[in-house]
Amino acid sequence: MSEDVSVGALWRRWRDELSQRGFATATLDAKLLVGHALGFDALQLATRESELVSRLLASDVTALMTRRLTGESVARIIGHREFYGLEFELNEATLEPRPDTELLVDFALKALPQGGRFVDLGTGSGCIPIAVLANRPDARGVASDINPRALEMAGRNAERNGVSDRLTLLQGDWFGALIPPPSIPPHKGEGGDGTDGSGFDLILSNPPYISSEIVETLAPEVRDFDPRLALDGGPDGLGPYRIIAAEAAHWLKPGGQVLVEIGYDQGAVVSNLFEAAGFSRIGVTKDLAGLDRVVSAHHI
Ligand SMILES: C[S@@+](CC[C@H](N)C(=O)[O-])C[C@H]1O[C@@H](n2cnc3c(N)ncnc32)[C@H](O)[C@@H]1O
């Protein structure tokens, strides 16, 4: 791209290139990436169409489009994504939040009692607890992840969305993150589990739930760019659910609830895990596409 080019001509040229290469969202992708490189929002992109773009900026656009053409998602390239009406920054350690996960947030908002306390296990970008807290100023939460780089991003996202004073971030392996120092009585003491010592009203999680074998067959956009730690649920994809089902009751108040996101074919098997662990009133809810998406289970 050596000659001077206008804003409008630039995004249309890339729209055509993406479209010819089979990208279904070519127009949106081209506008977002050109807008990102130029620092333009959608309105500026529309009203400044005829302005000329410097060669330096045009080559920045080429670099972004080259990444897109290899299958990297627009959200990952621009480094942020919208979830539940809020903006979330992303890094290499965070899963890109998915619209499907908004169902878990809807559920949590309904299930959380006034002044309630919850924990989100495997929080990634922090999209779940931050969306809950942004809509429930009375609530407090704990978010954990095994990956410190993910927690770093969750912390930035909590700041950005104005909930950091009500979200405690803890690093560790599932419930292991919550274990208080030996000087504090296990999980009933002040501070260690982020509650007042009486346990959580809700345990939330969207854990990795794809079997290791299937991860290899996912679309390149997911397989090659979302972190493997966020996708791979072990040989049968159920490893994290086994841990959550086995240990959740220990951390819940009586009458508390677990809400987990699941894969479309895991409704029955995940329900069975919670039933075997002594949970009651177990339900499976479908997403807008009619696929099983959330399992809820009550601690008696
Ligand atoms: C499917 S992602 C979900 C991220 C985020 N909650 C969301 O919905 O977008 C699963 C998350 O679990 C974390 N994770 C994987 N293994 C873990 C473990 N053993 N203990 C705690 N977190 C873990 C990953 O780092 C990742 O952030």
The ligand as a Gaussian input file, in Angstrom:
#p B3LYP/6-31G(d) Opt

LIG

0 1
 C      -12.924000     -20.975000      30.764000
 S      -11.817000     -19.815000      31.551000
 C      -12.999000     -18.703000      32.249000
 C      -12.500000     -17.309000      32.447000
 C      -13.581000     -16.323000      32.872000
 N      -14.214000     -16.751000      34.107000
 C      -14.632000     -16.198000      31.780000
 O      -15.751000     -16.698000      31.977000
 O      -14.325000     -15.618000      30.717000
 C      -11.232000     -20.758000      32.927000
 C      -10.277000     -20.040000      33.864000
 O       -9.859000     -20.992000      34.853000
 C       -8.503000     -20.771000      35.170000
 N       -7.949000     -22.021000      35.705000
 C       -7.503000     -23.107000      35.029000
 N       -7.072000     -24.041000      35.873000
 C       -7.261000     -23.559000      37.125000
 C       -7.019000     -24.072000      38.431000
 N       -6.468000     -25.281000      38.602000
 N       -7.351000     -23.309000      39.485000
 C       -7.888000     -22.075000      39.316000
 N       -8.140000     -21.532000      38.098000
 C       -7.829000     -22.270000      37.016000
 C       -7.871000     -20.337000      33.865000
 O       -6.660000     -19.643000      34.078000
 C       -8.996000     -19.489000      33.255000
 O       -8.826000     -18.137000      33.598000

